[in-house]
Amino acid sequence: GETITCPGATFSGTPFDGIMGLGFEALSSTKQPNPFLNLVQQKLIKDAVFAFKLNPKERRSGGVLSLGGTDPNDYTGQIAWLPVVRPLYW
């Protein structure tokens, strides 16, 4: 989902388009599990992984969000996996 209007001081005066569902629970004002975490907890996706494929030729369209894994057709080489050291922002 796309967020284009957010109440509260955090986003006032700042143009913001956000991706709903990928924020850490520590940032949630309601402390509810986000939609991605719900998918993981309900075992509705294979792996707790999400990936973006951005289209450099199209600034406004042409990207893909993958939930539950990656598509090896979308990249070359090896993925470098790093631990999350502070679960706040990606």
Secondary structure, 3 states (H helix, E strand, C coil): CEECCCCCCCCCCCCCCEECCCCCHHHCCCCCCCHHHHHHHCCCCCCCCEEEECCCCCCCCCCEEEECCCCHHHCCCCCCCCCCCCCCCC
